[in-house]
Amino acid sequence: MEGYCVKCKKKQEMKDAKEETMKNGRKAMKGKCPACGTGMYRILGK
């Protein structure tokens, strides 16, 4: 899953990506940036 890293300022492939459900019921992917290790988050469609 690809996401945007705020620290690197570019799109990267997430490491250890896991799907989770947010409080409002929408799905999202949560993972880490392979380059710097910062947490990445991507909101998915319904």
MDTraj code that builds the backbone (N, CA, C; nanometers):
import mdtraj as md
import numpy as np

residues = "MET GLU GLY TYR CYS VAL LYS CYS LYS LYS LYS GLN GLU MET LYS ASP ALA LYS GLU GLU THR MET LYS ASN GLY ARG LYS ALA MET LYS GLY LYS CYS PRO ALA CYS GLY THR GLY MET TYR ARG ILE LEU GLY LYS".split()
xyz = np.array([
    [0.0846, -0.1173, 0.0000],
    [0.0000, 0.0000, 0.0000],
    [0.0893, 0.1239, 0.0000],
    [0.0575, 0.2174, -0.0854],
    [0.1363, 0.3391, -0.0966],
    [0.0711, 0.4514, -0.0164],
    [0.1514, 0.5301, 0.0504],
    [0.1024, 0.6424, 0.1294],
    [0.1986, 0.7593, 0.1208],
    [0.1600, 0.8743, 0.1757],
    [0.2428, 0.9940, 0.1715],
    [0.3153, 1.0118, 0.3040],
    [0.4458, 1.0255, 0.2989],
    [0.5250, 1.0506, 0.4190],
    [0.5436, 1.2010, 0.4329],
    [0.4999, 1.2564, 0.5436],
    [0.5081, 1.4001, 0.5674],
    [0.6531, 1.4425, 0.5912],
    [0.7306, 1.3567, 0.6542],
    [0.8701, 1.3897, 0.6848],
    [0.9571, 1.3882, 0.5586],
    [0.9412, 1.2847, 0.4747],
    [1.0190, 1.2743, 0.3504],
    [0.9604, 1.3603, 0.2382],
    [0.8336, 1.3983, 0.2512],
    [0.7608, 1.4785, 0.1523],
    [0.7499, 1.4089, 0.0165],
    [0.7230, 1.2776, 0.0199],
    [0.6991, 1.2038, -0.1037],
    [0.6207, 1.0764, -0.0749],
    [0.5630, 1.0194, -0.1811],
    [0.4873, 0.8954, -0.1677],
    [0.5839, 0.7787, -0.1581],
    [0.5540, 0.6887, -0.0643],
    [0.6373, 0.5708, -0.0430],
    [0.5487, 0.4507, -0.0168],
    [0.6046, 0.3326, -0.0351],
    [0.5358, 0.2077, -0.0023],
    [0.5416, 0.1892, 0.1492],
    [0.4265, 0.1667, 0.2128],
    [0.4219, 0.1497, 0.3589],
    [0.4829, 0.0167, 0.4010],
    [0.5542, 0.0180, 0.5127],
    [0.6095, -0.1037, 0.5714],
    [0.5195, -0.1434, 0.6878],
    [0.4925, -0.2708, 0.7042],
    [0.4064, -0.3232, 0.8116],
    [0.2671, -0.2602, 0.8075],
    [0.2091, -0.2470, 0.6878],
    [0.0772, -0.1853, 0.6720],
    [-0.0326, -0.2772, 0.7260],
    [-0.1229, -0.2189, 0.8064],
    [-0.2363, -0.2922, 0.8620],
    [-0.3622, -0.2103, 0.8439],
    [-0.4725, -0.2780, 0.8112],
    [-0.6005, -0.2089, 0.7953],
    [-0.6668, -0.1941, 0.9316],
    [-0.7232, -0.0770, 0.9563],
    [-0.7955, -0.0548, 1.0810],
    [-0.9187, 0.0308, 1.0535],
    [-1.0105, 0.0316, 1.1480],
    [-1.1324, 0.1103, 1.1364],
    [-1.1233, 0.2299, 1.2294],
    [-1.1524, 0.3477, 1.1743],
    [-1.1484, 0.4701, 1.2544],
    [-1.2765, 0.4822, 1.3374],
    [-1.2806, 0.5806, 1.4270],
    [-1.3968, 0.6011, 1.5140],
    [-1.5251, 0.6243, 1.4359],
    [-1.5154, 0.6918, 1.3219],
    [-1.6345, 0.7218, 1.2424],
    [-1.6782, 0.6063, 1.1523],
    [-1.6081, 0.4924, 1.1588],
    [-1.6478, 0.3736, 1.0840],
    [-1.5765, 0.3555, 0.9509],
    [-1.4995, 0.4535, 0.9076],
    [-1.4283, 0.4411, 0.7804],
    [-1.3006, 0.3591, 0.7990],
    [-1.2555, 0.2971, 0.6895],
    [-1.1364, 0.2133, 0.6935],
    [-1.0133, 0.2964, 0.6592],
    [-0.8995, 0.2578, 0.7155],
    [-0.7729, 0.3252, 0.6896],
    [-0.6590, 0.2247, 0.6989],
    [-0.5477, 0.2567, 0.6340],
    [-0.4267, 0.1757, 0.6423],
    [-0.3247, 0.2518, 0.7249],
    [-0.2590, 0.1806, 0.8144],
    [-0.1603, 0.2410, 0.9019],
    [-0.0314, 0.1621, 0.8878],
    [0.0807, 0.2347, 0.8709],
    [0.2089, 0.1676, 0.8549],
    [0.3237, 0.2614, 0.8870],
    [0.4432, 0.2210, 0.8480],
    [0.5636, 0.3004, 0.8735],
    [0.6340, 0.3302, 0.7417],
    [0.7039, 0.4427, 0.7389],
    [0.7840, 0.4806, 0.6232],
    [0.9107, 0.3962, 0.6229],
    [0.9448, 0.3308, 0.5103],
    [1.0650, 0.2482, 0.5075],
    [1.1938, 0.3293, 0.5161],
    [1.1916, 0.4547, 0.4761],
    [1.3126, 0.5370, 0.4747],
    [1.3440, 0.5969, 0.6115],
    [1.2418, 0.6586, 0.6770],
    [1.2697, 0.7315, 0.8013],
    [1.2009, 0.6732, 0.9245],
    [1.1050, 0.5812, 0.9059],
    [1.0395, 0.5167, 1.0191],
    [0.9220, 0.5937, 1.0776],
    [0.8846, 0.7054, 1.0158],
    [0.7717, 0.7849, 1.0625],
    [0.6413, 0.7110, 1.0351],
    [0.5431, 0.7276, 1.1226],
    [0.4128, 0.6669, 1.1026],
    [0.3417, 0.7265, 0.9836],
    [0.2827, 0.6383, 0.8991],
    [0.2079, 0.6821, 0.7809],
    [0.0646, 0.6357, 0.7944],
    [-0.0272, 0.7109, 0.7350],
    [-0.1684, 0.6827, 0.7455],
    [-0.2343, 0.7118, 0.6127],
    [-0.3228, 0.6238, 0.5661],
    [-0.3953, 0.6479, 0.4424],
    [-0.5406, 0.6095, 0.4621],
    [-0.6312, 0.7035, 0.4379],
    [-0.7745, 0.6790, 0.4503],
    [-0.8226, 0.6121, 0.3214],
    [-0.8967, 0.5020, 0.3352],
    [-0.9465, 0.4269, 0.2209],
    [-1.0907, 0.4655, 0.1904],
    [-1.1362, 0.4276, 0.0713],
    [-1.2738, 0.4544, 0.0302],
    [-1.3725, 0.3665, 0.1063],
    [-1.4990, 0.3948, 0.0874],
    [-1.6034, 0.3203, 0.1589],
    [-1.6195, 0.1791, 0.1080],
])
top = md.Topology()
chain = top.add_chain()
for i, resn in enumerate(residues, 1):
    res = top.add_residue(resn, chain, resSeq=i)
    for name in ("N", "CA", "C"):
        top.add_atom(name, md.element.get_by_symbol(name[0]), res)
traj = md.Trajectory(xyz[None], top)
